[in-house]
Amino acid sequence: MGLCGSKPSKGVPLAADSSAPKSNNKTTSKKSTGRPIDVTQSHHTLSPREAARVAAEQRNAKLEAANAKSELSQKLAHERAKSRKTHVMEIAQK
């Protein structure tokens, strides 16, 4: 009912043991410098929507150029032209 002699006594903590905030005097440096910005790229930036539209137009033009050479695509274009002509004629008659 007294004190246990096997336990070490915990005294009053000293001022040196306290966790005082340390000053951060270290200077940080960048790890990488990156790439320089291209002058032409910075002047001709497009919005994402506009860039997607331009890319879609380029893909479409490329596909049309490839398809224009085939025989089947020429037949299909001829049929489309016929149906357009008939549609225009029907509108003109009304």
PDB file with one MODEL, atoms N, CA, C and O in Angstrom:
MODEL        1
ATOM      1  N   MET A   1       0.798  -1.162   0.000  1.00  0.00           N
ATOM      2  CA  MET A   1       0.000   0.000   0.000  1.00  0.00           C
ATOM      3  C   MET A   1       0.849   1.237   0.000  1.00  0.00           C
ATOM      4  O   MET A   1       0.427   2.332   0.372  1.00  0.00           O
ATOM      5  N   GLY A   2       1.903   1.042  -0.377  1.00  0.00           N
ATOM      6  CA  GLY A   2       2.792   2.173  -0.432  1.00  0.00           C
ATOM      7  C   GLY A   2       3.355   2.302  -1.828  1.00  0.00           C
ATOM      8  O   GLY A   2       2.723   1.934  -2.818  1.00  0.00           O
ATOM      9  N   LEU A   3       4.502   2.809  -1.876  1.00  0.00           N
ATOM     10  CA  LEU A   3       5.147   3.010  -3.151  1.00  0.00           C
ATOM     11  C   LEU A   3       5.893   1.760  -3.554  1.00  0.00           C
ATOM     12  O   LEU A   3       6.466   1.058  -2.720  1.00  0.00           O
ATOM     13  N   CYS A   4       5.875   1.499  -4.822  1.00  0.00           N
ATOM     14  CA  CYS A   4       6.596   0.353  -5.338  1.00  0.00           C
ATOM     15  C   CYS A   4       8.008   0.820  -5.650  1.00  0.00           C
ATOM     16  O   CYS A   4       8.186   1.802  -6.371  1.00  0.00           O
ATOM     17  N   GLY A   5       8.951   0.176  -5.155  1.00  0.00           N
ATOM     18  CA  GLY A   5      10.326   0.608  -5.326  1.00  0.00           C
ATOM     19  C   GLY A   5      10.924   0.199  -6.656  1.00  0.00           C
ATOM     20  O   GLY A   5      11.993   0.689  -7.020  1.00  0.00           O
ATOM     21  N   SER A   6      10.259  -0.698  -7.406  1.00  0.00           N
ATOM     22  CA  SER A   6      10.849  -1.154  -8.655  1.00  0.00           C
ATOM     23  C   SER A   6      10.570  -0.208  -9.823  1.00  0.00           C
ATOM     24  O   SER A   6      11.213  -0.315 -10.867  1.00  0.00           O
ATOM     25  N   LYS A   7       9.638   0.701  -9.664  1.00  0.00           N
ATOM     26  CA  LYS A   7       9.317   1.632 -10.746  1.00  0.00           C
ATOM     27  C   LYS A   7      10.231   2.847 -10.658  1.00  0.00           C
ATOM     28  O   LYS A   7      10.480   3.381  -9.577  1.00  0.00           O
ATOM     29  N   PRO A   8      10.732   3.280 -11.835  1.00  0.00           N
ATOM     30  CA  PRO A   8      11.567   4.485 -11.792  1.00  0.00           C
ATOM     31  C   PRO A   8      10.692   5.710 -11.545  1.00  0.00           C
ATOM     32  O   PRO A   8       9.556   5.785 -12.014  1.00  0.00           O
ATOM     33  N   SER A   9      11.218   6.629 -10.831  1.00  0.00           N
ATOM     34  CA  SER A   9      10.431   7.820 -10.530  1.00  0.00           C
ATOM     35  C   SER A   9      10.508   8.795 -11.705  1.00  0.00           C
ATOM     36  O   SER A   9      11.562   9.014 -12.302  1.00  0.00           O
ATOM     37  N   LYS A  10       9.379   9.353 -12.000  1.00  0.00           N
ATOM     38  CA  LYS A  10       9.324  10.332 -13.075  1.00  0.00           C
ATOM     39  C   LYS A  10       9.342  11.704 -12.435  1.00  0.00           C
ATOM     40  O   LYS A  10       8.420  12.097 -11.720  1.00  0.00           O
ATOM     41  N   GLY A  11      10.398  12.404 -12.709  1.00  0.00           N
ATOM     42  CA  GLY A  11      10.528  13.723 -12.136  1.00  0.00           C
ATOM     43  C   GLY A  11       9.851  14.757 -13.004  1.00  0.00           C
ATOM     44  O   GLY A  11       9.195  14.426 -13.991  1.00  0.00           O
ATOM     45  N   VAL A  12      10.009  15.963 -12.643  1.00  0.00           N
ATOM     46  CA  VAL A  12       9.448  17.074 -13.393  1.00  0.00           C
ATOM     47  C   VAL A  12      10.244  17.209 -14.689  1.00  0.00           C
ATOM     48  O   VAL A  12      11.474  17.220 -14.642  1.00  0.00           O
ATOM     49  N   PRO A  13       9.574  17.314 -15.863  1.00  0.00           N
ATOM     50  CA  PRO A  13      10.324  17.422 -17.114  1.00  0.00           C
ATOM     51  C   PRO A  13      11.126  18.718 -17.164  1.00  0.00           C
ATOM     52  O   PRO A  13      10.672  19.780 -16.739  1.00  0.00           O
ATOM     53  N   LEU A  14      12.300  18.589 -17.685  1.00  0.00           N
ATOM     54  CA  LEU A  14      13.169  19.747 -17.800  1.00  0.00           C
ATOM     55  C   LEU A  14      12.776  20.587 -19.008  1.00  0.00           C
ATOM     56  O   LEU A  14      12.075  20.104 -19.897  1.00  0.00           O
ATOM     57  N   ALA A  15      13.211  21.809 -19.048  1.00  0.00           N
ATOM     58  CA  ALA A  15      12.896  22.710 -20.149  1.00  0.00           C
ATOM     59  C   ALA A  15      13.562  22.251 -21.437  1.00  0.00           C
ATOM     60  O   ALA A  15      13.042  22.527 -22.518  1.00  0.00           O
ATOM     61  N   ALA A  16      14.678  21.569 -21.362  1.00  0.00           N
ATOM     62  CA  ALA A  16      15.395  21.101 -22.548  1.00  0.00           C
ATOM     63  C   ALA A  16      14.633  19.962 -23.226  1.00  0.00           C
ATOM     64  O   ALA A  16      14.778  19.753 -24.430  1.00  0.00           O
ATOM     65  N   ASP A  17      13.831  19.234 -22.472  1.00  0.00           N
ATOM     66  CA  ASP A  17      13.089  18.114 -23.035  1.00  0.00           C
ATOM     67  C   ASP A  17      11.792  18.555 -23.723  1.00  0.00           C
ATOM     68  O   ASP A  17      11.182  17.758 -24.437  1.00  0.00           O
ATOM     69  N   SER A  18      11.367  19.775 -23.529  1.00  0.00           N
ATOM     70  CA  SER A  18      10.098  20.203 -24.109  1.00  0.00           C
ATOM     71  C   SER A  18      10.228  20.316 -25.631  1.00  0.00           C
ATOM     72  O   SER A  18      11.303  20.604 -26.158  1.00  0.00           O
ATOM     73  N   SER A  19       9.145  20.089 -26.298  1.00  0.00           N
ATOM     74  CA  SER A  19       9.167  20.122 -27.760  1.00  0.00           C
ATOM     75  C   SER A  19       8.801  21.523 -28.236  1.00  0.00           C
ATOM     76  O   SER A  19       7.637  21.804 -28.523  1.00  0.00           O
ATOM     77  N   ALA A  20       9.773  22.377 -28.317  1.00  0.00           N
ATOM     78  CA  ALA A  20       9.563  23.738 -28.798  1.00  0.00           C
ATOM     79  C   ALA A  20       9.642  23.726 -30.321  1.00  0.00           C
ATOM     80  O   ALA A  20      10.406  22.943 -30.885  1.00  0.00           O
ATOM     81  N   PRO A  21       8.877  24.566 -30.992  1.00  0.00           N
ATOM     82  CA  PRO A  21       8.942  24.589 -32.456  1.00  0.00           C
ATOM     83  C   PRO A  21      10.325  25.036 -32.920  1.00  0.00           C
ATOM     84  O   PRO A  21      10.895  26.004 -32.417  1.00  0.00           O
ATOM     85  N   LYS A  22      10.830  24.310 -33.878  1.00  0.00           N
ATOM     86  CA  LYS A  22      12.149  24.618 -34.411  1.00  0.00           C
ATOM     87  C   LYS A  22      11.994  25.566 -35.589  1.00  0.00           C
ATOM     88  O   LYS A  22      11.014  25.504 -36.332  1.00  0.00           O
ATOM     89  N   SER A  23      12.955  26.423 -35.742  1.00  0.00           N
ATOM     90  CA  SER A  23      12.899  27.346 -36.871  1.00  0.00           C
ATOM     91  C   SER A  23      13.398  26.637 -38.118  1.00  0.00           C
ATOM     92  O   SER A  23      14.344  25.851 -38.059  1.00  0.00           O
ATOM     93  N   ASN A  24      12.766  26.915 -39.231  1.00  0.00           N
ATOM     94  CA  ASN A  24      13.125  26.276 -40.494  1.00  0.00           C
ATOM     95  C   ASN A  24      13.987  27.250 -41.292  1.00  0.00           C
ATOM     96  O   ASN A  24      13.473  28.127 -41.988  1.00  0.00           O
ATOM     97  N   ASN A  25      15.270  27.087 -41.184  1.00  0.00           N
ATOM     98  CA  ASN A  25      16.193  27.968 -41.885  1.00  0.00           C
ATOM     99  C   ASN A  25      16.704  27.341 -43.174  1.00  0.00           C
ATOM    100  O   ASN A  25      17.563  27.920 -43.839  1.00  0.00           O
ATOM    101  N   LYS A  26      16.199  26.184 -43.533  1.00  0.00           N
ATOM    102  CA  LYS A  26      16.665  25.511 -44.737  1.00  0.00           C
ATOM    103  C   LYS A  26      16.030  26.160 -45.961  1.00  0.00           C
ATOM    104  O   LYS A  26      14.863  26.551 -45.944  1.00  0.00           O
ATOM    105  N   THR A  27      16.806  26.263 -46.997  1.00  0.00           N
ATOM    106  CA  THR A  27      16.268  26.776 -48.255  1.00  0.00           C
ATOM    107  C   THR A  27      15.991  25.593 -49.165  1.00  0.00           C
ATOM    108  O   THR A  27      16.803  24.674 -49.275  1.00  0.00           O
ATOM    109  N   THR A  28      14.847  25.624 -49.808  1.00  0.00           N
ATOM    110  CA  THR A  28      14.495  24.531 -50.705  1.00  0.00           C
ATOM    111  C   THR A  28      14.848  24.916 -52.122  1.00  0.00           C
ATOM    112  O   THR A  28      14.772  26.084 -52.503  1.00  0.00           O
ATOM    113  N   SER A  29      15.228  23.940 -52.883  1.00  0.00           N
ATOM    114  CA  SER A  29      15.545  24.188 -54.285  1.00  0.00           C
ATOM    115  C   SER A  29      14.695  23.266 -55.142  1.00  0.00           C
ATOM    116  O   SER A  29      14.318  22.176 -54.713  1.00  0.00           O
ATOM    117  N   LYS A  30      14.397  23.711 -56.356  1.00  0.00           N
ATOM    118  CA  LYS A  30      13.597  22.896 -57.257  1.00  0.00           C
ATOM    119  C   LYS A  30      14.396  21.680 -57.693  1.00  0.00           C
ATOM    120  O   LYS A  30      15.605  21.758 -57.914  1.00  0.00           O
ATOM    121  N   LYS A  31      13.713  20.574 -57.811  1.00  0.00           N
ATOM    122  CA  LYS A  31      14.392  19.347 -58.207  1.00  0.00           C
ATOM    123  C   LYS A  31      14.528  19.234 -59.713  1.00  0.00           C
ATOM    124  O   LYS A  31      15.461  18.597 -60.203  1.00  0.00           O
ATOM    125  N   SER A  32      13.617  19.838 -60.449  1.00  0.00           N
ATOM    126  CA  SER A  32      13.714  19.793 -61.902  1.00  0.00           C
ATOM    127  C   SER A  32      13.327  21.157 -62.463  1.00  0.00           C
ATOM    128  O   SER A  32      12.521  21.883 -61.880  1.00  0.00           O
ATOM    129  N   THR A  33      13.906  21.478 -63.581  1.00  0.00           N
ATOM    130  CA  THR A  33      13.620  22.777 -64.180  1.00  0.00           C
ATOM    131  C   THR A  33      12.518  22.692 -65.208  1.00  0.00           C
ATOM    132  O   THR A  33      11.915  23.715 -65.532  1.00  0.00           O
ATOM    133  N   GLY A  34      12.225  21.510 -65.740  1.00  0.00           N
ATOM    134  CA  GLY A  34      11.174  21.355 -66.730  1.00  0.00           C
ATOM    135  C   GLY A  34      11.655  21.751 -68.107  1.00  0.00           C
ATOM    136  O   GLY A  34      12.851  21.933 -68.336  1.00  0.00           O
ATOM    137  N   ARG A  35      10.709  21.883 -69.023  1.00  0.00           N
ATOM    138  CA  ARG A  35      11.033  22.250 -70.397  1.00  0.00           C
ATOM    139  C   ARG A  35      10.646  23.698 -70.644  1.00  0.00           C
ATOM    140  O   ARG A  35       9.667  24.180 -70.073  1.00  0.00           O
ATOM    141  N   PRO A  36      11.384  24.388 -71.469  1.00  0.00           N
ATOM    142  CA  PRO A  36      10.999  25.762 -71.792  1.00  0.00           C
ATOM    143  C   PRO A  36       9.733  25.781 -72.644  1.00  0.00           C
ATOM    144  O   PRO A  36       9.488  24.861 -73.425  1.00  0.00           O
ATOM    145  N   ILE A  37       8.948  26.814 -72.491  1.00  0.00           N
ATOM    146  CA  ILE A  37       7.704  26.943 -73.243  1.00  0.00           C
ATOM    147  C   ILE A  37       8.027  27.372 -74.663  1.00  0.00           C
ATOM    148  O   ILE A  37       8.810  28.295 -74.887  1.00  0.00           O
ATOM    149  N   ASP A  38       7.420  26.696 -75.606  1.00  0.00           N
ATOM    150  CA  ASP A  38       7.608  27.033 -77.009  1.00  0.00           C
ATOM    151  C   ASP A  38       6.863  28.335 -77.293  1.00  0.00           C
ATOM    152  O   ASP A  38       5.715  28.498 -76.882  1.00  0.00           O
ATOM    153  N   VAL A  39       7.501  29.238 -77.978  1.00  0.00           N
ATOM    154  CA  VAL A  39       6.910  30.550 -78.241  1.00  0.00           C
ATOM    155  C   VAL A  39       5.685  30.419 -79.134  1.00  0.00           C
ATOM    156  O   VAL A  39       4.676  31.083 -78.894  1.00  0.00           O
ATOM    157  N   THR A  40       5.753  29.578 -80.155  1.00  0.00           N
ATOM    158  CA  THR A  40       4.615  29.433 -81.059  1.00  0.00           C
ATOM    159  C   THR A  40       3.447  28.757 -80.365  1.00  0.00           C
ATOM    160  O   THR A  40       2.291  29.044 -80.676  1.00  0.00           O
ATOM    161  N   GLN A  41       3.729  27.871 -79.438  1.00  0.00           N
ATOM    162  CA  GLN A  41       2.660  27.165 -78.739  1.00  0.00           C
ATOM    163  C   GLN A  41       1.905  28.122 -77.814  1.00  0.00           C
ATOM    164  O   GLN A  41       0.685  28.013 -77.692  1.00  0.00           O
ATOM    165  N   SER A  42       2.593  29.043 -77.170  1.00  0.00           N
ATOM    166  CA  SER A  42       1.925  29.925 -76.225  1.00  0.00           C
ATOM    167  C   SER A  42       1.013  30.927 -76.928  1.00  0.00           C
ATOM    168  O   SER A  42       0.030  31.376 -76.338  1.00  0.00           O
ATOM    169  N   HIS A  43       1.316  31.288 -78.177  1.00  0.00           N
ATOM    170  CA  HIS A  43       0.491  32.257 -78.886  1.00  0.00           C
ATOM    171  C   HIS A  43      -0.729  31.621 -79.546  1.00  0.00           C
ATOM    172  O   HIS A  43      -1.727  32.308 -79.764  1.00  0.00           O
ATOM    173  N   HIS A  44      -0.679  30.346 -79.866  1.00  0.00           N
ATOM    174  CA  HIS A  44      -1.749  29.700 -80.615  1.00  0.00           C
ATOM    175  C   HIS A  44      -2.456  28.641 -79.771  1.00  0.00           C
ATOM    176  O   HIS A  44      -2.714  27.540 -80.259  1.00  0.00           O
ATOM    177  N   THR A  45      -2.761  28.946 -78.554  1.00  0.00           N
ATOM    178  CA  THR A  45      -3.459  27.981 -77.717  1.00  0.00           C
ATOM    179  C   THR A  45      -4.942  28.014 -78.047  1.00  0.00           C
ATOM    180  O   THR A  45      -5.527  29.080 -78.242  1.00  0.00           O
ATOM    181  N   LEU A  46      -5.533  26.844 -78.104  1.00  0.00           N
ATOM    182  CA  LEU A  46      -6.957  26.708 -78.393  1.00  0.00           C
ATOM    183  C   LEU A  46      -7.653  26.172 -77.164  1.00  0.00           C
ATOM    184  O   LEU A  46      -7.040  25.524 -76.316  1.00  0.00           O
ATOM    185  N   SER A  47      -8.933  26.448 -77.077  1.00  0.00           N
ATOM    186  CA  SER A  47      -9.711  25.857 -76.010  1.00  0.00           C
ATOM    187  C   SER A  47      -9.847  24.365 -76.300  1.00  0.00           C
ATOM    188  O   SER A  47      -9.730  23.957 -77.456  1.00  0.00           O
ATOM    189  N   PRO A  48     -10.088  23.555 -75.295  1.00  0.00           N
ATOM    190  CA  PRO A  48     -10.215  22.113 -75.532  1.00  0.00           C
ATOM    191  C   PRO A  48     -11.307  21.770 -76.536  1.00  0.00           C
ATOM    192  O   PRO A  48     -11.145  20.849 -77.336  1.00  0.00           O
ATOM    193  N   ARG A  49     -12.412  22.500 -76.503  1.00  0.00           N
ATOM    194  CA  ARG A  49     -13.506  22.241 -77.440  1.00  0.00           C
ATOM    195  C   ARG A  49     -13.070  22.547 -78.871  1.00  0.00           C
ATOM    196  O   ARG A  49     -13.360  21.784 -79.793  1.00  0.00           O
ATOM    197  N   GLU A  50     -12.372  23.667 -79.050  1.00  0.00           N
ATOM    198  CA  GLU A  50     -11.913  24.058 -80.385  1.00  0.00           C
ATOM    199  C   GLU A  50     -10.856  23.084 -80.900  1.00  0.00           C
ATOM    200  O   GLU A  50     -10.850  22.739 -82.082  1.00  0.00           O
ATOM    201  N   ALA A  51      -9.967  22.642 -80.019  1.00  0.00           N
ATOM    202  CA  ALA A  51      -8.940  21.682 -80.423  1.00  0.00           C
ATOM    203  C   ALA A  51      -9.572  20.354 -80.831  1.00  0.00           C
ATOM    204  O   ALA A  51      -9.113  19.717 -81.780  1.00  0.00           O
ATOM    205  N   ALA A  52     -10.617  19.932 -80.125  1.00  0.00           N
ATOM    206  CA  ALA A  52     -11.311  18.693 -80.482  1.00  0.00           C
ATOM    207  C   ALA A  52     -12.003  18.830 -81.829  1.00  0.00           C
ATOM    208  O   ALA A  52     -12.013  17.889 -82.622  1.00  0.00           O
ATOM    209  N   ARG A  53     -12.582  19.999 -82.093  1.00  0.00           N
ATOM    210  CA  ARG A  53     -13.246  20.227 -83.375  1.00  0.00           C
ATOM    211  C   ARG A  53     -12.246  20.175 -84.523  1.00  0.00           C
ATOM    212  O   ARG A  53     -12.517  19.567 -85.558  1.00  0.00           O
ATOM    213  N   VAL A  54     -11.100  20.805 -84.344  1.00  0.00           N
ATOM    214  CA  VAL A  54     -10.071  20.808 -85.388  1.00  0.00           C
ATOM    215  C   VAL A  54      -9.565  19.390 -85.638  1.00  0.00           C
ATOM    216  O   VAL A  54      -9.373  18.986 -86.785  1.00  0.00           O
ATOM    217  N   ALA A  55      -9.351  18.637 -84.555  1.00  0.00           N
ATOM    218  CA  ALA A  55      -8.874  17.261 -84.706  1.00  0.00           C
ATOM    219  C   ALA A  55      -9.911  16.397 -85.417  1.00  0.00           C
ATOM    220  O   ALA A  55      -9.553  15.557 -86.243  1.00  0.00           O
ATOM    221  N   ALA A  56     -11.191  16.594 -85.106  1.00  0.00           N
ATOM    222  CA  ALA A  56     -12.249  15.824 -85.764  1.00  0.00           C
ATOM    223  C   ALA A  56     -12.332  16.166 -87.247  1.00  0.00           C
ATOM    224  O   ALA A  56     -12.539  15.282 -88.078  1.00  0.00           O
ATOM    225  N   GLU A  57     -12.171  17.439 -87.581  1.00  0.00           N
ATOM    226  CA  GLU A  57     -12.185  17.829 -88.997  1.00  0.00           C
ATOM    227  C   GLU A  57     -11.022  17.200 -89.755  1.00  0.00           C
ATOM    228  O   GLU A  57     -11.180  16.763 -90.895  1.00  0.00           O
ATOM    229  N   GLN A  58      -9.862  17.156 -89.123  1.00  0.00           N
ATOM    230  CA  GLN A  58      -8.696  16.546 -89.773  1.00  0.00           C
ATOM    231  C   GLN A  58      -8.909  15.051 -89.982  1.00  0.00           C
ATOM    232  O   GLN A  58      -8.582  14.514 -91.040  1.00  0.00           O
ATOM    233  N   ARG A  59      -9.462  14.374 -88.960  1.00  0.00           N
ATOM    234  CA  ARG A  59      -9.735  12.933 -89.106  1.00  0.00           C
ATOM    235  C   ARG A  59     -10.752  12.689 -90.208  1.00  0.00           C
ATOM    236  O   ARG A  59     -10.591  11.770 -91.012  1.00  0.00           O
ATOM    237  N   ASN A  60     -11.803  13.510 -90.250  1.00  0.00           N
ATOM    238  CA  ASN A  60     -12.848  13.352 -91.258  1.00  0.00           C
ATOM    239  C   ASN A  60     -12.289  13.576 -92.656  1.00  0.00           C
ATOM    240  O   ASN A  60     -12.605  12.822 -93.577  1.00  0.00           O
ATOM    241  N   ALA A  61     -11.463  14.599 -92.824  1.00  0.00           N
ATOM    242  CA  ALA A  61     -10.872  14.869 -94.136  1.00  0.00           C
ATOM    243  C   ALA A  61      -9.959  13.721 -94.567  1.00  0.00           C
ATOM    244  O   ALA A  61      -9.923  13.360 -95.743  1.00  0.00           O
ATOM    245  N   LYS A  62      -9.235  13.159 -93.625  1.00  0.00           N
ATOM    246  CA  LYS A  62      -8.335  12.042 -93.932  1.00  0.00           C
ATOM    247  C   LYS A  62      -9.137  10.810 -94.360  1.00  0.00           C
ATOM    248  O   LYS A  62      -8.763  10.123 -95.310  1.00  0.00           O
ATOM    249  N   LEU A  63     -10.232  10.533 -93.660  1.00  0.00           N
ATOM    250  CA  LEU A  63     -11.072   9.386 -94.005  1.00  0.00           C
ATOM    251  C   LEU A  63     -11.750   9.587 -95.353  1.00  0.00           C
ATOM    252  O   LEU A  63     -11.846   8.651 -96.147  1.00  0.00           O
ATOM    253  N   GLU A  64     -12.217  10.796 -95.613  1.00  0.00           N
ATOM    254  CA  GLU A  64     -12.861  11.069 -96.900  1.00  0.00           C
ATOM    255  C   GLU A  64     -11.881  10.918 -98.048  1.00  0.00           C
ATOM    256  O   GLU A  64     -12.238  10.406 -99.110  1.00  0.00           O
ATOM    257  N   ALA A  65     -10.650  11.357 -97.845  1.00  0.00           N
ATOM    258  CA  ALA A  65      -9.639  11.226 -98.898  1.00  0.00           C
ATOM    259  C   ALA A  65      -9.331   9.758 -99.164  1.00  0.00           C
ATOM    260  O   ALA A  65      -9.133   9.364-100.314  1.00  0.00           O
ATOM    261  N   ALA A  66      -9.290   8.955 -98.121  1.00  0.00           N
ATOM    262  CA  ALA A  66      -9.012   7.531 -98.291  1.00  0.00           C
ATOM    263  C   ALA A  66     -10.202   6.826 -98.935  1.00  0.00           C
ATOM    264  O   ALA A  66     -10.020   5.938 -99.768  1.00  0.00           O
ATOM    265  N   ASN A  67     -11.412   7.214 -98.558  1.00  0.00           N
ATOM    266  CA  ASN A  67     -12.607   6.563 -99.089  1.00  0.00           C
ATOM    267  C   ASN A  67     -12.951   7.013-100.505  1.00  0.00           C
ATOM    268  O   ASN A  67     -13.619   6.281-101.236  1.00  0.00           O
ATOM    269  N   ALA A  68     -12.517   8.178-100.896  1.00  0.00           N
ATOM    270  CA  ALA A  68     -12.847   8.693-102.225  1.00  0.00           C
ATOM    271  C   ALA A  68     -12.205   7.852-103.321  1.00  0.00           C
ATOM    272  O   ALA A  68     -12.658   7.880-104.465  1.00  0.00           O
ATOM    273  N   LYS A  69     -11.179   7.121-102.995  1.00  0.00           N
ATOM    274  CA  LYS A  69     -10.461   6.337-103.997  1.00  0.00           C
ATOM    275  C   LYS A  69     -11.132   4.990-104.274  1.00  0.00           C
ATOM    276  O   LYS A  69     -10.948   4.421-105.350  1.00  0.00           O
ATOM    277  N   SER A  70     -11.901   4.480-103.326  1.00  0.00           N
ATOM    278  CA  SER A  70     -12.476   3.149-103.509  1.00  0.00           C
ATOM    279  C   SER A  70     -13.718   3.204-104.407  1.00  0.00           C
ATOM    280  O   SER A  70     -14.401   4.225-104.484  1.00  0.00           O
ATOM    281  N   GLU A  71     -13.987   2.102-105.070  1.00  0.00           N
ATOM    282  CA  GLU A  71     -15.113   2.022-106.007  1.00  0.00           C
ATOM    283  C   GLU A  71     -16.447   2.072-105.267  1.00  0.00           C
ATOM    284  O   GLU A  71     -17.392   2.722-105.713  1.00  0.00           O
ATOM    285  N   LEU A  72     -16.510   1.386-104.146  1.00  0.00           N
ATOM    286  CA  LEU A  72     -17.747   1.354-103.370  1.00  0.00           C
ATOM    287  C   LEU A  72     -18.111   2.751-102.868  1.00  0.00           C
ATOM    288  O   LEU A  72     -19.276   3.145-102.904  1.00  0.00           O
ATOM    289  N   SER A  73     -17.126   3.483-102.407  1.00  0.00           N
ATOM    290  CA  SER A  73     -17.423   4.825-101.904  1.00  0.00           C
ATOM    291  C   SER A  73     -17.899   5.742-103.025  1.00  0.00           C
ATOM    292  O   SER A  73     -18.721   6.627-102.791  1.00  0.00           O
ATOM    293  N   GLN A  74     -17.398   5.544-104.223  1.00  0.00           N
ATOM    294  CA  GLN A  74     -17.859   6.349-105.353  1.00  0.00           C
ATOM    295  C   GLN A  74     -19.316   6.033-105.681  1.00  0.00           C
ATOM    296  O   GLN A  74     -20.092   6.935-105.993  1.00  0.00           O
ATOM    297  N   LYS A  75     -19.689   4.750-105.611  1.00  0.00           N
ATOM    298  CA  LYS A  75     -21.083   4.368-105.853  1.00  0.00           C
ATOM    299  C   LYS A  75     -22.001   4.960-104.787  1.00  0.00           C
ATOM    300  O   LYS A  75     -23.078   5.470-105.095  1.00  0.00           O
ATOM    301  N   LEU A  76     -21.566   4.887-103.539  1.00  0.00           N
ATOM    302  CA  LEU A  76     -22.373   5.440-102.452  1.00  0.00           C
ATOM    303  C   LEU A  76     -22.537   6.951-102.593  1.00  0.00           C
ATOM    304  O   LEU A  76     -23.618   7.485-102.345  1.00  0.00           O
ATOM    305  N   ALA A  77     -21.488   7.629-102.982  1.00  0.00           N
ATOM    306  CA  ALA A  77     -21.574   9.075-103.181  1.00  0.00           C
ATOM    307  C   ALA A  77     -22.541   9.399-104.309  1.00  0.00           C
ATOM    308  O   ALA A  77     -23.284  10.378-104.233  1.00  0.00           O
ATOM    309  N   HIS A  78     -22.535   8.582-105.355  1.00  0.00           N
ATOM    310  CA  HIS A  78     -23.447   8.785-106.482  1.00  0.00           C
ATOM    311  C   HIS A  78     -24.902   8.601-106.037  1.00  0.00           C
ATOM    312  O   HIS A  78     -25.775   9.369-106.440  1.00  0.00           O
ATOM    313  N   GLU A  79     -25.163   7.589-105.212  1.00  0.00           N
ATOM    314  CA  GLU A  79     -26.517   7.349-104.700  1.00  0.00           C
ATOM    315  C   GLU A  79     -26.964   8.485-103.781  1.00  0.00           C
ATOM    316  O   GLU A  79     -28.120   8.906-103.827  1.00  0.00           O
ATOM    317  N   ARG A  80     -26.059   8.972-102.957  1.00  0.00           N
ATOM    318  CA  ARG A  80     -26.409  10.102-102.090  1.00  0.00           C
ATOM    319  C   ARG A  80     -26.749  11.328-102.918  1.00  0.00           C
ATOM    320  O   ARG A  80     -27.689  12.057-102.602  1.00  0.00           O
ATOM    321  N   ALA A  81     -25.999  11.551-103.960  1.00  0.00           N
ATOM    322  CA  ALA A  81     -26.275  12.701-104.830  1.00  0.00           C
ATOM    323  C   ALA A  81     -27.643  12.556-105.479  1.00  0.00           C
ATOM    324  O   ALA A  81     -28.373  13.538-105.615  1.00  0.00           O
ATOM    325  N   LYS A  82     -28.000  11.328-105.886  1.00  0.00           N
ATOM    326  CA  LYS A  82     -29.322  11.095-106.476  1.00  0.00           C
ATOM    327  C   LYS A  82     -30.416  11.409-105.471  1.00  0.00           C
ATOM    328  O   LYS A  82     -31.380  12.103-105.794  1.00  0.00           O
ATOM    329  N   SER A  83     -30.272  10.902-104.258  1.00  0.00           N
ATOM    330  CA  SER A  83     -31.318  11.113-103.263  1.00  0.00           C
ATOM    331  C   SER A  83     -31.419  12.588-102.887  1.00  0.00           C
ATOM    332  O   SER A  83     -32.515  13.072-102.608  1.00  0.00           O
ATOM    333  N   ARG A  84     -30.331  13.292-102.872  1.00  0.00           N
ATOM    334  CA  ARG A  84     -30.381  14.728-102.595  1.00  0.00           C
ATOM    335  C   ARG A  84     -31.106  15.466-103.713  1.00  0.00           C
ATOM    336  O   ARG A  84     -31.907  16.368-103.467  1.00  0.00           O
ATOM    337  N   LYS A  85     -30.812  15.067-104.935  1.00  0.00           N
ATOM    338  CA  LYS A  85     -31.465  15.721-106.073  1.00  0.00           C
ATOM    339  C   LYS A  85     -32.966  15.495-106.022  1.00  0.00           C
ATOM    340  O   LYS A  85     -33.741  16.428-106.229  1.00  0.00           O
ATOM    341  N   THR A  86     -33.384  14.265-105.747  1.00  0.00           N
ATOM    342  CA  THR A  86     -34.819  13.984-105.681  1.00  0.00           C
ATOM    343  C   THR A  86     -35.463  14.746-104.533  1.00  0.00           C
ATOM    344  O   THR A  86     -36.589  15.228-104.664  1.00  0.00           O
ATOM    345  N   HIS A  87     -34.766  14.860-103.418  1.00  0.00           N
ATOM    346  CA  HIS A  87     -35.298  15.599-102.278  1.00  0.00           C
ATOM    347  C   HIS A  87     -35.460  17.077-102.631  1.00  0.00           C
ATOM    348  O   HIS A  87     -36.470  17.691-102.287  1.00  0.00           O
ATOM    349  N   VAL A  88     -34.484  17.641-103.304  1.00  0.00           N
ATOM    350  CA  VAL A  88     -34.562  19.049-103.712  1.00  0.00           C
ATOM    351  C   VAL A  88     -35.696  19.237-104.713  1.00  0.00           C
ATOM    352  O   VAL A  88     -36.412  20.237-104.660  1.00  0.00           O
ATOM    353  N   MET A  89     -35.862  18.290-105.617  1.00  0.00           N
ATOM    354  CA  MET A  89     -36.943  18.384-106.609  1.00  0.00           C
ATOM    355  C   MET A  89     -38.308  18.317-105.939  1.00  0.00           C
ATOM    356  O   MET A  89     -39.223  19.036-106.341  1.00  0.00           O
ATOM    357  N   GLU A  90     -38.465  17.466-104.921  1.00  0.00           N
ATOM    358  CA  GLU A  90     -39.731  17.369-104.201  1.00  0.00           C
ATOM    359  C   GLU A  90     -40.046  18.672-103.481  1.00  0.00           C
ATOM    360  O   GLU A  90     -41.192  19.123-103.469  1.00  0.00           O
ATOM    361  N   ILE A  91     -39.033  19.270-102.886  1.00  0.00           N
ATOM    362  CA  ILE A  91     -39.247  20.542-102.188  1.00  0.00           C
ATOM    363  C   ILE A  91     -39.620  21.629-103.189  1.00  0.00           C
ATOM    364  O   ILE A  91     -40.475  22.468-102.905  1.00  0.00           O
ATOM    365  N   ALA A  92     -38.989  21.619-104.350  1.00  0.00           N
ATOM    366  CA  ALA A  92     -39.273  22.634-105.368  1.00  0.00           C
ATOM    367  C   ALA A  92     -40.690  22.490-105.909  1.00  0.00           C
ATOM    368  O   ALA A  92     -41.319  23.493-106.247  1.00  0.00           O
ATOM    369  N   GLN A  93     -41.210  21.265-106.000  1.00  0.00           N
ATOM    370  CA  GLN A  93     -42.557  21.042-106.517  1.00  0.00           C
ATOM    371  C   GLN A  93     -43.613  21.482-105.520  1.00  0.00           C
ATOM    372  O   GLN A  93     -44.714  21.855-105.926  1.00  0.00           O
ATOM    373  N   LYS A  94     -43.320  21.451-104.256  1.00  0.00           N
ATOM    374  CA  LYS A  94     -44.288  21.862-103.228  1.00  0.00           C
ATOM    375  C   LYS A  94     -44.368  23.337-103.236  1.00  0.00           C
ATOM    376  O   LYS A  94     -45.121  23.919-102.455  1.00  0.00           O
TER     377      LYS A  94
ENDMDL
END
